[in-house]
Amino acid sequence: MTHLPDRPAIATLGELRASGYRPRTVKEEMRANLVGKLRREETLLPGIIGYDDTVLPQIENAILAGQDLILLGERGQAKSRIARSLVGLLDAWIPVVAGAELHDDPLRPASPFARALVAELGDETPLAWMAREDRYGEKLATPDISIADLVGEVDPVKVAEGRYLSDELTIHYGLLPRTNRGIFALNELPDLAERIQVGLLNLMEERDVQIRGYKVRLSLDLFVVASANPEDYTSRGRIITPLKDRFGAQIRTHYPEDAETEISIMEAEWLAFDDETAASVPVQVPGFMKEIVAELSQLARRSSEVSQRSGVSVRVSIANHETLLAAALKRAVRLGEPVAAPRISDLGAVVASTAGKIELETLGDETREEKVIEKLVQRAVVNVFNRHFALSELVPLVERFESGEDAEVGESVPSAAHERLVGALPELGRAVGRLVVGESPAGVASGVEFVLEGLHLNRRLNKERRGSAVRYAR
């Protein structure tokens, strides 16, 4: 989020009038600020990766047209991130009637409280200033949400104080009114009960709603963005047709279309620690290991054994990337090595960070889940390996193993042992040299295991597990 300018010093309605302030709706604000961004050639939503040519142009069109929008996509496609990022299109500060629950515009008050206060005090009406970050409201739709949650309810305390039930001042406002003059996001819209959908429709379209048998007119100023899973949104009976029609733009999100985009998201989103450990034991991740993590997610999204209705979130890639960093750091600390780098032998750890984020077509078999993930990991490794090497180029290395050489590696084997392998097998050293592994022994060890495992998965080497170590031979 960009840095906010200083809060304006204007403190009363009279001063606001004298300043030349002109009221604008939320959609007018967003439209004008988007036009400014386009003129300055600024990014619409900083931090949103992979949507420049697909989703973002459609969002720009919707905002310029003044349309509420619904984002359709499976989990982990940045729908909530997009909704929250739209706050950046609001003005830095807006004036509100001080003490008003609905953040009323002083020149166009909407709530009974603000209207009465402006009528009584006129130009002396006190003002407050509201920052753009405070103008966002979000709710996860669930079947038990009530009109009271979204719109409001009669407050028995206010009734006990002597107000009539017909008096709007008896209402305790819900989340929607309290987001007046802001952006309201409703996640998983189809999970909202039909009667609540009707109430939402009335509020968005007619600006009125019934609470406890009497009508309340709420002239709310909102930009509404909703999200939904495409399958739920299109299923009959999950959402009322008039509410669908209320959203001017229906925008389909998607997963990263290539491994490069997936890697960019991983690198931008992983949890980085700025502490003494990070400084004393830096973790270097070779490019091929990032490719394997991205390829794993890409394969899972095409696998017939993984439920595509639930989707495979980008969070799978992020979590797996973080897990490999953790495994590499743990080894470096235990072995007293100055630099850490994830290896092929660390990939077993990603089962834990993947299993909870994907759903299989047949549920209930935990053993099968692990096997599915392990198979996907192997396919990811061989796919990435075959993009880096042609097997014909590694024939001299395979011949060395056919002559009786072997190689022992593993997650607990020191990096120095891998370096000795490179010294004993120049052909292996030349193969590793084609990879970008850096100067550190840890990077060399990562490259060694990648080459050996790639040859094994291509059926050029045999593989034998010995406790925490692995032996490759012919």
N, C-alpha and C positions, 0 to 999 in steps of 0.2 A: 504494500500500500504506500502510495506517495505521501510525502510529508505534508501535513496540513499547514496552511498559512495561519497567522495569528487570528484568534477569535475577535470578531468585530466588537467595537466599544459601544455601539448603539444600545441604549438601555430602556427606551420608552417608545411607544407607538408614534408619538409626535416626531421624535428624532428619526424614526424609520421612514415616515412619510417625507420628511424634509430631505432625506438622502436620495430620493428618487427610486426607491425599491419598487420593483414590479413583481407581483406574485406569478409563480409558474407552477404548473403541475409537475409531478414526478416524471411523467413521460416527456414533457417539454424539456425539463432539465437534462434527462439522459440523452435526448435527441440532440440538443445543442452541444453538449459536452462531447458526444460521439463525433459530430461534425468537426469540432475543434481538433480531436485526435486524428481524424482522417486528413485534415489539412496539414497537420504537423508530422504526418506519417508515423504516428506512434502505434504501438501494439495495442489492440483492443483489450485483451485480457492477459497481462503479463503472467507467465508461469503456466499457462495452458499450452501443452505441447502436442503437436500432431494433428491439430484441427485447422491450421491456417487456410487450407484450400477446401475444406468441407464444411465444418460446423460453424466456424466464426463468421464467414460471409453471410450465412443465413441468420445468425443472431444480429448482425449489423442491419440487415434488411428489416427484421422485426422491430428493432428499436427505432429505426428511422421512420417506420410506418406507424409507430405508436401502438404496437400489438403486444398483448400478453403472450407468453410462450410456454410450451410444454416440451421438455426434453425427454425423448424416448431412448432408452438404452439399458443394457444389462449392468450389473453391479461393476463398480470399479472403472467407470468410463468418465469420471470427473464431472458428473452432473451437479453434485452439490458444490464442488469447487467453482464451477462456472457461475452458479447462482450467487455465491458469496462474492465472487470477483466483480459482479456487476455493480457493486457498491461504488467502485472506482469511477463510475460514470455520473455519480451524484455530485451536487455542489459541495464544496468543502464545509460550509456552514449555512444553516437556514435559521431565520428568526421564528420563535414560537412564543405563544402567550404563556408567560410564566405560571407554572402550577397547573396547566391544562393537561389532562390525561391523554388527549388525542393529538398533542403536539400541533395545535391549531395555528394556521397562518394568521397573524394579527390583522391582516386586511381582508381575510376571508374565513373568519372563525366558523367551525363546523359544530362543535359540541355546545350543549346548553350552557355549561359553565363558562366557556370562553366568550360566547355571545353576550351573556349577562355581564361579564366583567368589562368587556369593551364598551358596552352600552353605558355602564355606570361610570367608568373612569376616562373614557375617551382617549385623548392623546397622552394621558398619564398612565395608561395601561403598561405595567412592567413587562419587559421581554426577557427571554433567555435565548441562548444560541445552541443549536444542536449540531453535533459533528456528523459527517456522513457515515462513520462506522456505527453510530447508534441508530441508524435508520434502516436496519435489516432485521426481519423476523423470520424464523424458520420453525416448521413443525413437521414431525414425522407422522404421516397419516396412519392411524390404527383403527380397527373396528369399534373401539370403545370411546373414541373422541365424541364429545357432545357439542351442541350449539354453545353451551356455556364456555367451553374451552376456546372455541374459535371466535365467537361473537360476544357473548356476555351472558350475565344472569342477574336477576333481581337480588340486590344485596339486602338481606333481612335486617342488618344493622341500620341501614339508611331508612328502611321502612319504620323501624322502631323509633327512629328519631323524629317521626311525624310526617314524612313525605308520603304522598299518595302513590299507589302502584302505577298509576298512569303517568307519573312524573319520570321523565328520562333520567333525572338525577339519581334515581334509585338503582340504576344499572351499574354493576361492576363489569367493566369492559374486558373482553377476551383478547386473544393475541392479535387478531386481525385489526380491530380498531386501534390497538396500541402500536400498530405499525403504520398508522396513517402518515401519509407523506413520505413513505419509504418503499422498500422492496420486500414483498412477502413471498417466501418459498415454501411450497407444500410438497414434501417428498412422498413418493409411493402413493400418488393420488387414488388409484383404483381401490386401495384398502379402506377408503373413507366410506362409511355407511351411506346408503342412498338418501336417507332423509337429511343427512348432514350435507351431502352434495347439493341437494335442493336449496338448503339454507345458504350455502356458499354461492350458488348461482344467483339467488335473489340479491345477495349483498353486492356481487360484482356487477350485475346487470341493472337491477331496479333500485339499488341503493336503499333497500328496506329489508327488514327481517322481523319475524314474529318471535317475541320472547314472552313466555307465560301468557299467551293469548292476546297481546296487544302489539300493534305495529310500532316499530321504531325506525325512523329514517336516519341513516348514517351516511352522510355525503363524504365517504372516504375517498382519499386520493392515494391510489396504490398502483404499483407495477407488480403483477403477479406472475411468478414463474413456478411451474410444477414439474415434477419428474415422475416417471413411471417405467416399469418393465414393459417392453412392447407386447409381450404375450398377454399380460394382465390387462393392458390398456385396450387391446383389440378384442378380448373375449366378451361375448355377449353377457350383459347383466352386471359387469364389473364397474361400469361408469355410465351415468345418464347422458343421453345424446345431447341435450341442450348445453350441458356443461362442456362437453367436447367442443361444441360449436363456439363457445365463448373465447377459447384460446385462438388468437389470430394466427399463430405460427406453431407448427408441429415440426420439431427438429430432431433428426435421428443422430445420436452419437454412435461412436464405434471404438473398437480397440485399436491399438497401434497397427498400422497396415504393414509395417516392416520391422525387422530387428533393430535397425538403427534408431528408429523413433522410440522403441521400447527401452533401449539402452539410455537414450537421452533422458527419459522419464526416470529411470532408475537412478541415474547420476544426480538428478535434480531433487529427488524426493527421499533418498535414504537418510536414516537418522545418523547424522555426523556428530561426534563428540569432540568438543574443544577442551581437552584436558591434558594432564601430564602424560598419560598413557599414549595418547595419540601422537604426542611430540617425541616420546622416547622410543616407541616401537611403531613407526609408520607402516601402514598396510598398502602395498602396491597390488593393483588388480590388473593382470595382463588382459589385453583386449579379447583374446579368445575365451577367457573365462566369462567375461561379460556377455559375449556372444552366446555361450552355452546357456546362461541363465535366461536370456531373451528367447532363444530358440526353444527352450523347454516350455515357456508360456505359449509361444506360437503353435507348437505341436499340440499342446493340451486343448487349444481352441479348435483344433481340427480333428481331435480324437473321437472316435465313435464310442469309446468307453467312458468319456467324460460328458456329463450333462451340459449341453450347450444352452439349455433353457436358463440355467443359473449363471452361465458364463464363467470365464476365467479372468478374474480381475487383474489389473496391472499391479495391484498390491502383492500378488504372488511373486512377480519379478522383483519388486522392491524388497520383500521379506527374504527371498532367497539370496539376493545380493548381500543383505545385511548378515545373514547366517554364514555365508562363506567368509565374509570379513571377520566375523567372530571366531570361526574355526581357525583361520589363519593366525589371528592374534593370539589365541590360546596356545597354539603350538609354539609360536615364537617366544612367548613368555616362558613356557615350560623348558624349552631347549636353550634359552638364553641367547637367542638370535637377534641381531639388531634391526632386521627388517622382516616383515611378514608378507606372504603372498599366498592366496588360495590355490589349492591343487585339485587335480581330478579326484584324489583320494578323500577330499573333503566333501564331495558331492552327496555322500550318504546322509549328510546332515540336513539337506534340503527336504528330505521326506517330511520332517516335522513341521517345516515352515510352509509346505505345500498342501499337506493332507487336510488341514482345516479350512482351506480356501477353495477347494474344488469338490464337486459332487459327482459320484459315479452314476452311471445309468442304472446299475443294480446296487442298492444300498445294503449295508448291514454286515459286510465282510471286510473287516479291518485288514486282514492279511492280503486280500486281493487289492485293496487300495494301495498298500505299500508296493506291491508288485507292479501295478499300473504305473505308479510314479517312477519306480526304478527303470522300467522299460522306456518310459518317455525320456528319462535322463540319458540312457544309453543312446537312444536315437538322436537326441540333441548333440551329444558329443560326436557321434560319427558324422552327422551332417556338417557340423562346424569344421571338423578335421578334414573332410573331403573338399571343403571350400578352400582350405589352406594348402593342401598337398594333393598331388597325384601319386598314386601308389607306385607307379613306375619310377618315380624320382627316389623312392626309398628302398629300392631293390638292394643296393649295397649294404644298407643297414640290416635288412632282413637276412641277407647272406651271412653276416657276422653272427647272428643268432643261430643260424643253421649249422655253423661251424662249431657250435658248442658254447657260445657266450650266453650269459643270462644277466638279468638286472633285477635287483631288489629295491623297491621303493615303498612308500606308504605314508600315512598321515603323521606318524610319529618318528619317521626316519629323518635325521638331520639333513639340512640343505647341503652341507659339505659332502655327504655321501653321494648325492645326485651330481655334484660337480666332479667328483672322482669318476663317476660313470662316463661323463662327457669326455674326461681326459683319456679314459681307457678305450672309448668307442668314438673315434673322430667322426664317423658317419652320423652318430647321434648328435654330436656337437654341431655339425653342419645343418642338420634338420632344425635343431633348436635355434640356431643362428638366424633362420628365416623368420622366426617369430619375434615380435617385439616384447622382450622379457626384461629389459633393463640390465644393469650391471650386477645387481645383487645376487648372491647365491640362492635366495628364496625365489627370485624370478626365474632363474635357471632351473631350479627344482620343479617349478610349475610347468615350464616348457617340456622338461624331460617326461613327466608323467602324461602330458597331453599327447606327445608323440607315441609313447608306448601304448597307451590305452587306445589311441586311434588305430594303430596296427592290430591290436587284439580284436577290436570290434569289426575290423575288416578281415578277420580270420588269417592274419599273417603271423601272429604270435599267440602262444597259449598263456593263460593267466592262472596262477595258483595263489590262493590266500594262505598266509601263515600268520595267524593272530592278527595284529594290527598292520602287518607288512604284506606286500604283494610281490610275487616273483613272476617276471615275464621271461619266457624261453620258447624254444621250438620243440 
